[in-house]
Amino acid sequence: MRDIRGYVYMFGAVMCFGALPVFAKLAYGAGFEPLQLLIVRMALALIVLVVLCFITGRSLAVPVGSRLSCLAVSGAYGCMSLLFFTGCQGLDAGVANGLLHLSPLMVLAMGVIVGRRFFWLQWAGVAMAIVGFFLLANFQGGISSGSGVALVLAAAFFSAANTIGVASERLRGIDSYVLAFYACVITLVFSLVLFWGVPNSVGAWSIPGVFWAFVLAVVSTVFALTLYIQAARLLGPAKSSLLGNGEVVVSLVLGAVLLDEVLTWQNVIGCLCVVASCLLAGMSGSDASSAGKAGLMR
């Protein structure tokens, strides 16, 4: 029953995260710039989370013994967001996306370092995911910046650290909405510092742009984060990280259906590899029981 609930939460998270690039492109089409959109998205997400916590009676207070861990996990999410945004400037979108989703390999590597044992199916899933993302990214000619590659790989590391952290025992007593709130706070602070510290252009403000930013905040931030946190706690970090790769397939399908983007044979084969990696992750045993032992944020 625990795994079933975890799969349901993960399916919801994958759908919400997978829709993010589509909503973002619609916001860009309405005149928003990338960093401007990130700031507005996080600010709106914070408002939504505060309202939800108030309505449901959730307290945003974090127990004293968990504050450092909460800060570390939130900081990891904020670093991931900013490093990915910065690294994308010198890379094709497909390449950047492929590099970011190497995070399952990093999750397993971190687990090995702290003494975790993983099923061979999980390692096979990572291998299939890597093949799939190389095909989806179409690396030929897509790399124009070595620093961009380094930044996105660093983002993948922080993504892996965040996944392991939210599943740790130290944070299990903190509500997923509260964790999502502080992740958004840290990301907003980092974004504002980058915006003020580095010259950035501000796009046009429009009702459609704000609308799509709001959709991003609710669907691909609030719902996506809270569902993913709950899934990671139930399924464990390794399986959650692998299953989360399914968002790339969702993004490609939604892009083809809603934005008339073209699917190539490489995309199709890459998607099949990613789906196979998710199936292998689902077939492997749950690592939720010892997820806390593998936590880096303790």
Secondary structure, DSSP 8 states (H G I E B T S, - for coil): -HHHHHHHHHHHHHHHHHTHHHHHHHHHHTT--HHHHHHHHHHHHHHHHHHHHHHHT------GGGHHHHHHHHHHHHHHHHHHHHHHTTB-HHHHHHHHTTHHHHHHHHHHHTT----HHHHHHHHHHHHHHHHHHT-TTTB--HHHHHHHHHHHHHHHHHHHHHTSGGGTTS-HHHHHHHHHHHHHHHHHHHHHHS--------HHHHHHHHHHHIIIIIIHHHHHHHHHHHH-HHHHHHHTTHHHHHHHHHHHHHS-----HHHHHHHHHHHHHHHHHHHS---GGGTGGG-S--
